[in-house]
């Protein structure tokens, strides 16, 4: 019995370590390592099923200014609230990752450009919406810029789709922020 309990405890510890390696502790989202490990698999699936796949790169606007004016604790709360709102705005089949800093990536499976654009707009509107909880009321209003790239039938390499989504993100930022810029790749 003691050996059996130790095996169970060891298994739980191993599961906890695996989860810690995949999950961002602040936001509860999958982390960049998880994204790197899963991108190729999801693009291969899209290619084999003939379905499009889209990637969104989301970045909070003026986040450094928020941290400077309100402190890093407020910045962390805004980032957590943003992560929660993005996760709530996507479909159950989609994957949301903390890419780094205040950047969040969303992998939209079986998703063409029209649906990707609708989901990106839903995320954008949700993020800038007023606080729903009393604790959110003290947080500053934030906006988000989003770059969206769609690969038709998963034919484009994941890294090129990521680069295209990132380019679109910078187009959205340069066009005035709080907007979505989008492209479709062959």
N, C-alpha and C positions, 0 to 999 in steps of 0.2 A: 504494500500500500504506500509506503514512504517513497519508494522508487517511482511509482505511478504518479504520485503528487509532484515529485520533482520534475518528472517529464512534462507534466501539464504546465507547471510554473515556467519551465525552460521554454516551452512552446509559446506561452503567452509573452515572455520577454522577447523572444525572437520576432513575434508578430508586432510588438510595440516598436522594436527597433526598425523593422521594415516600414511601418507607418511613419515613423519619425524621419526616415530617409526620403519619403515621398511627399510629405505634407509640410507646407509652410506654417510655422507655429503661430505667427501673428494673425494671418487671415483665415487659416483653415483650408485654404485652397491647395490644390496640387502644386508642387514646386517646379522650378525650371528643369531639374534633373528628371522629373517624371515626364515633362513635356519632351525633352530630348529622347527619352527612351520610347515614348509612345508615338511620336510623329510618323516615323517610317512605317510602323504597323498599320496605322489608320490610313495612310496614303496608299499602301499596298492593297488594303481592303477596298478602298474607293476605286482603285484601278481594276481590281478583279470583278467588282460588282457593276462597274460602269456608271457609278454615281459621282456627282460633283462633291467637292469638299472645300470648305472655306475656313479661313483663319482671320480672326480679328486681333489687332493689336490696339490696346486701350491704354491711354496715358492721362492721368489727372492733370488738368491745366493749372499752372502756377503753383505747383505743390511745394516747391522750395520756399516761396513767399509765405505760404500757409504755415510751414514749419517755423520760419523765422519770426512771424508775427504772433503765432499762437502756441508755439512750443512743439516739441516732438511727441509728447503724449497726445496732444490733440491731433497731430498728423497721423499717429498710429490709429486713433479712433476713427478718423475719416477714412483711412485706408481699409480698416476692417468693415466699416459701414458700406464702403464702395464695393468691396469684395462680396459682401452679403447681397447687395442689390444686383450685381452682375450675375451672381449664381442664381438668383431668383428670376432673372429676366430671360434666361436661356432654357432650352428644351432639356428634358431628362437625359437625352442621348449625347448632349454636348459636354465637352470637358473644359474646365476653367482652371488656368494656371497663373500663379504669381510669377511673372517672367523676371522681374527684378525691380527694386525700388518701388516706384508707384506705377509700374507697367504691369498690365494683366493681359494675358493672351487667352483667346477663346477658340477652340477647335470645334467647328460646326460640321458634323458628319452628315452625309447625304443632303447637302445644302448648296443650292445654286445661288447665283448672285442676288436674285430678287429677295429670297428669304433671308439671306445674309444681311442685306440692306435693312430689312424690316427689324431683324433682331438687333442690329447695331443701333438703330434709332430708338428702339425700346430701351436698350441699355443706357444710351445717352440721356433720354428723358428721365429714366428711373434714378440715375445718379444725381442729377441736379434737383430732384424733387425735394420737398421739405421733409424734415425729420418726422418719422412716424412714432418715435418713442420720446418720452420726456428727456432722456439722456442725450438724444440727437439734437434737441432744440438749441443747445449751447454751441453746437458745432457750426463752423462757417459753411455757407453754401458753396459747393464746388461744381465744376463742370469737367467734362471729359472729352477728349478728342479720340477718334477711332479711325484706324486704317483697316480696310477689309480687302482681302484678296481671295478669289475663287479659282480653283483648279478644275477645269472641266474633266470629268472622269478620272481624276487623280493622276493625270498624265505628267504634270509638272513636278519636279523634285520638291520635296518638302522645304528645303532650305531656300529655294527660289521663291516659293510662295511666302515664306516668312519674310524674305527680303522685300517682296512686293508689298506685303501688308505694312511693313515698317516704312517703306517709301510713302505709302498712302497716309500713314499716320503723320508724317512730317508735312505732307501736303495739307492735311486738315489743320495742323498747327499753324502753318504759314498763311492759311486762308482766313485766320481769325479765331481759331479754337472753337470748342463746343460744337463740333460738327463731325460728319462722317465723310471720308473720301474712300473711293472704291475702285477696284480694277478686276478684270477677269483675264486669266491666263489660258493659253491653249491647253 
